Amino acid sequence: MDAVDGQVARRTGTASPLGARFDMEVDAYLILILSVVVAQSLGPWVLTIGAMRYVFVAASRLWPWLNAPLPPSMARKTVAAVQGIVLVAVASTVLPLWAGFVVTLGALGLLTWSFGRDTWWLLEQHTFAPVPA
């Protein structure tokens, strides 16, 4: 349903910035909880997946330029969806432990790439922004 709710809200004219933010935060919390579950079988490194959003938010307190809006990105949405799918699959024990390790490590790699890409973009916008006169 997560892939559908935004589309329904936009088509029915009920989409709002608050709704989009709420959806994103609920997704981040679910990923955090799933990473805690998966960490019990694969190890504490999996918690990095669940913590990444919250580390980014904490970093934005130190560096406010991280709060700037990002352009829409299908890649960002896809990477977020992959996190949930992988963590649910691994938590359900459908995959053998070695396969769960491999796909979870791949998901972490994708998430690191996604956050790194967005952080770099935000840094460039901040660094090269025109200086007010």
TAPE-V306556 format. One record per residue. RES is the residue in one small letter. SS is DSSP state (A for helix, B for strand, O for the rest). PSI is psi in radians with two decimals (NA if undefined). NEAR is the number of other C-alpha atoms within 12 Angstrom. Layout:
# TAPE-V306556
RES|SS|PSI|NEAR, RES|SS|PSI|NEAR
This chain:
# TAPE-V306556
m|O|-0.41|10, d|A|-0.57|20, a|A|-0.29|19, v|A|-0.54|11, d|A|-0.68|18, g|A|-0.72|23, q|A|-0.75|16, v|A|-0.77|16, a|A|-0.73|19, r|A|-0.74|15, r|A|-0.49|12, t|O|0.03|11, g|O|0.34|11, t|O|0.14|15, a|O|2.53|18, s|O|2.76|17, p|A|-0.66|14, l|A|-0.75|12, g|A|-0.73|18, a|A|-0.73|19, r|A|-0.74|15, f|A|-0.79|16, d|A|-0.78|24, m|A|-0.74|23, e|A|-0.63|19, v|A|-0.75|19, d|A|-0.77|26, a|A|-0.70|28, y|A|-0.72|23, l|A|-0.73|26, i|A|-0.66|38, l|A|-0.85|29, i|A|-0.78|25, l|A|-0.63|31, s|A|-0.58|37, v|A|-0.75|26, v|A|-0.84|25, v|A|-0.57|35, a|A|-0.45|27, q|A|-0.49|17, s|A|-0.51|24, l|A|-0.32|26, g|O|2.87|19, p|A|-0.29|16, w|A|-0.46|20, v|A|-0.44|37, l|A|-0.35|29, t|A|-0.66|29, i|A|-0.85|44, g|A|-0.48|36, a|A|-0.29|27, m|A|-0.76|30, r|A|-0.73|30, y|A|-0.55|20, v|A|-0.71|19, f|A|-0.76|26, v|A|-0.75|21, a|A|-0.71|15, a|A|-0.57|16, s|A|-0.30|18, r|A|-0.62|13, l|A|-0.66|12, w|O|1.54|16, p|A|-0.38|17, w|A|-0.31|25, l|A|-0.24|28, n|A|-0.10|21, a|O|2.58|19, p|O|2.48|18, l|O|2.61|20, p|O|2.67|14, p|O|2.53|10, s|O|2.08|15, m|A|-0.57|13, a|A|-0.78|18, r|A|-0.77|23, k|A|-0.70|24, t|A|-0.78|19, v|A|-0.72|26, a|A|-0.74|39, a|A|-0.69|25, v|A|-0.69|29, q|A|-0.87|42, g|A|-0.77|34, i|A|-0.81|25, v|A|-0.83|34, l|A|-0.66|40, v|A|-0.77|26, a|A|-0.77|25, v|A|-0.72|34, a|A|-0.54|29, s|O|-0.11|17, t|O|0.45|19, v|O|-0.59|14, l|O|2.59|18, p|O|2.73|16, l|A|-0.74|21, w|A|-0.68|15, a|A|-0.67|17, g|A|-0.70|28, f|A|-0.83|26, v|A|-0.84|19, v|A|-0.58|27, t|A|-0.70|38, l|A|-0.71|29, g|A|-0.72|21, a|A|-0.72|32, l|A|-0.70|32, g|A|-0.78|22, l|A|-0.73|26, l|A|-0.71|33, t|A|-0.76|26, w|A|-0.80|20, s|A|-0.84|28, f|A|-0.69|31, g|A|-0.75|20, r|A|-0.80|20, d|A|-0.70|26, t|A|-0.75|28, w|A|-0.76|19, w|A|-0.80|22, l|A|-0.68|24, l|A|-0.76|23, e|A|-0.71|17, q|A|-0.68|20, h|A|-0.79|19, t|A|-0.69|14, f|O|0.24|12, a|O|2.51|13, p|O|2.43|9, v|O|2.21|8, p|O|2.50|4, a|O|NA|3
